[in-house]
Amino acid sequence: MKNARDIIKRPVITERTSELMSNLQYVFEVDKHANKIEIKNAVQEIFKVKVLSVNTINMPAKPKRYGRHSGYTSEWKKAIVSLAKDSKPLEFFETV
């Protein structure tokens, strides 16, 4: 079994995800090969909260150019995790 910290790579913090946080939904970049059950168990283990549901999205690679050089960004997997109503909200910026 994989380590929980290997499954959850980082939180995705954007304007849209900040609005989702008020509804106890959080967005994470996760391991490309992780399934919903592994993601749910990893979030519960790391943050000590109860997870209701997990939705996953495979984000495709996008073409990018830098001058005359062209290439692609990396493809990655995004997970939207919904917490139970009685769970405490996650704090990403505790020391700011």
C-alpha positions in Angstrom: 0.0 0.0 0.0 1.2 3.5 -0.8 2.0 6.1 1.8 -0.7 8.8 2.3 1.8 11.6 1.6 2.8 10.0 -1.7 -0.9 10.0 -2.8 -1.7 13.6 -1.9 1.0 15.8 -3.6 -0.3 19.3 -2.9 -3.4 21.4 -2.5 -4.6 23.4 -5.6 -5.2 26.9 -4.4 -7.0 29.2 -6.9 -9.8 31.6 -6.8 -12.3 28.9 -7.7 -11.0 26.5 -5.2 -11.2 29.2 -2.5 -14.9 29.5 -3.1 -15.3 25.7 -2.9 -13.5 25.8 0.5 -16.5 27.6 2.0 -18.6 24.5 1.1 -16.1 22.1 2.7 -14.8 21.0 -0.7 -11.0 20.9 -1.2 -9.0 20.3 -4.3 -5.7 18.4 -4.4 -3.2 17.3 -7.0 -2.9 13.5 -6.5 -0.8 10.6 -7.8 -1.8 9.8 -11.3 -2.4 6.1 -10.5 -4.4 6.6 -7.2 -8.0 5.7 -7.1 -10.9 7.3 -5.1 -10.7 5.0 -2.2 -6.9 5.5 -1.8 -7.4 9.3 -2.0 -10.2 9.2 0.6 -8.1 7.2 3.1 -5.1 9.4 2.6 -7.1 12.6 3.3 -8.7 11.0 6.4 -5.3 9.9 7.6 -3.4 13.2 7.0 -6.0 15.7 8.1 -8.1 13.6 10.6 -11.5 14.5 9.0 -14.4 12.5 7.6 -14.7 12.5 3.8 -18.1 12.1 2.2 -17.1 11.8 -1.5 -14.2 12.1 -3.9 -14.4 13.2 -7.5 -11.3 12.9 -9.8 -10.4 14.5 -13.0 -7.5 13.7 -15.3 -6.0 17.0 -16.5 -4.5 16.6 -20.0 -1.1 18.0 -21.1 -1.4 21.4 -22.8 0.9 22.8 -25.6 3.1 25.6 -24.5 5.7 27.7 -26.3 8.7 29.6 -25.1 10.1 31.6 -28.0 10.7 29.2 -30.8 10.8 26.2 -28.5 7.5 24.3 -28.1 6.5 21.5 -25.7 3.8 20.3 -23.4 3.0 20.7 -19.8 2.8 17.6 -17.6 -0.5 15.8 -17.3 -1.8 15.3 -13.8 -4.7 14.2 -11.7 -7.0 16.4 -9.7 -9.2 15.3 -6.8 -12.1 17.3 -5.4 -12.7 16.1 -1.8 -16.0 16.8 0.0 -16.0 16.7 3.8 -18.8 15.9 6.2 -20.8 18.8 7.7 -19.5 18.1 11.2 -15.8 18.0 10.1 -13.5 20.9 10.9 -12.2 23.0 7.9 -8.7 22.3 6.7 -6.1 25.0 7.4 -3.5 25.4 4.7 -2.1 28.7 5.8 -1.9 28.3 9.6 1.4 30.2 10.1 0.8 33.1 7.7 
